[in-house]
């Protein structure tokens, strides 16, 4: 593929980035709602967040490849950072949990 045809990959990763960003906002909304009010809409939102996470896993390599296109640099960097953010948040949480587990004193 030449660099001009990579614009399609940039457009795809940019759209996935916006979907991921809305998924993160929905995830924050779900975190602030109490569990007693679980309704059908909450289950649909949880499914949307899971689908968004899986879509961001697909969008990350597409964003990396689209960094070689001739599209706007801000658009490419936005797509890369937003598509990487769910994986980075989960990795950070896992590392913090491991650090917390091994830094506690045994009883």
Secondary structure, DSSP 8 states (H G I E B T S, - for coil): --TTTTHHHHHHHHHHHHHHHHHHHHHHHHHHS-GGG--HHHHHHHHHHHHHHHHHHHHHHHHHHHTTSSS-HHHHHHHHHHHHHHHHHHHHHHHHHHHHHHHS---
